[in-house]
Amino acid sequence: MSSSEALDVDRVRTQDLDHVWHPMMQHQGMTKDDLLVIVSADGCEVTDADGKTYLDAYAGIWNVNVGYGRQEIIDAVHEQMRELAFYPQTQISVPAARLAARLADLLPGDLNHFFFVNSGSEANETAIKVARQYGRSTHPGENRYKIISRHQGYHGFTMGAMSATGQTLRRSQYEPLVPGFIRIEPPQGDAYGADTVAKVIEREGPDTVAAIIAEPIIGGGGVLVPPDDYLPGLREVCDRYGCLLILDEVITGFGRTGKMFGCEHWGVVPDVMTIAKGVSSGYLPLGACAVSEKVFDAFKGEADEGKEFSQVSTYGGHPTCCAAALANLEILTRERLWENSEQVGDYLLGRLRDIESPLIKEVRGKGLMLAVELQNEDGTELDGDRTGRFGKALRAAGVITGKMSHVREGSEPVFTMSPPMILKEEQADRIAGAFVTALREIS
Ligand SMILES: Cc1ncc(COP(=O)(O)O)c(C=O)c1O
């Protein structure tokens, strides 16, 4: 739409209702006014077609890390489009090469090699395939294909990534899923830590296990921060049994939790890291599977040995998306936004924890990755009607959050937050204030 063209909002709403299939939503009974028509955004705020402005405490969908309306990224995309809008990764593209080198500097350890894709799901799909091929080529005579993942974890919507995902609602209608995925409980206090994982590997047979995949902090499953010994324990177990540690940093990467990557809180370096979302702050789609030198070396061989990685993606490494990511990372590092995530994240966590209400079961999180879990006054699961009214009240108070349901029995709903990492304390106050208002509304 050109800026001179007036927006016929009602027509757009009708077109949407008639033709757009929205994610995770029941369309029966849906009306034209149920969803917002977001038409513009700046900083931490988005504006709808009626001119109402909201504080986007979800940063799109956990991804607009540097905030909206960054002219630098827009200019970089424009320039790259004019120069070379597209060429595939079958040859060298300047932005992809530069981005890979920049990422090699930013990622911990020797995660120096990047297979570019378009989304977090594809990044995890790639990591699963890398782990299976690596397992077979480095352990001849064994068949290492099993991938261990956790209940409540989320890794994407494609069949492999969904098979690693541990949320029943997102899986059950699409079974049978990919064979060879073993799911374990996420850590709960001291339970289900590295010892449990080791026992599962022993039971499955170490010579059948290719990798463990985990989010450093489970995001969509309700923002679950593990105990401090958990990730180091997983690292040790992977080393002991010769399997790969894949860390899914799709949400936790690029400053979200107060460090550049979630794993840095615990000094753990994975063999494979998957990234997406914050790498380009959503200005254009981009994901990648990063591997260590050890893993990359396992794919080297003679031309006729068949050791190369047999995967191609038409749009993976798209020059324009890589140009957007480079400009995004320039902003993120220049403004040291992970520091703001830590400071304002601590502040917001404190403000939310200060709210006294029997309806709050728990407030948790790290950096600007936060969640408020609600309950009825008697500690039972908050009923659907109250949950719906709470969500509407938050929105009426001008704040957008995520809402997770059906991720764990007896644990819903969880209202999740991941505001742009430029959030200021007064904006954090606005978020906490909206929670107070919405709680009053359903009390
Ligand atoms: C931890 C994690 N991994 C992977 C994905 C999948 O990413 P995408 O939606 O870009 O495919 C998501 C999406 O929310 C995620 O939260």
The ligand as a Gaussian input file, in Angstrom:
#p B3LYP/6-31G(d) Opt

LIG

0 1
 C       13.226000     -22.224000      20.862000
 C       12.628000     -22.198000      19.494000
 N       13.170000     -22.951000      18.520000
 C       12.675000     -22.945000      17.275000
 C       11.590000     -22.176000      16.933000
 C       11.045000     -22.222000      15.546000
 O       11.356000     -21.035000      14.881000
 P       10.511000     -20.580000      13.601000
 O        9.145000     -20.224000      14.071000
 O       11.308000     -19.420000      13.064000
 O       10.489000     -21.729000      12.657000
 C       10.996000     -21.352000      17.897000
 C        9.850000     -20.515000      17.561000
 O        9.247000     -19.856000      18.384000
 C       11.517000     -21.380000      19.215000
 O       10.957000     -20.657000      20.193000

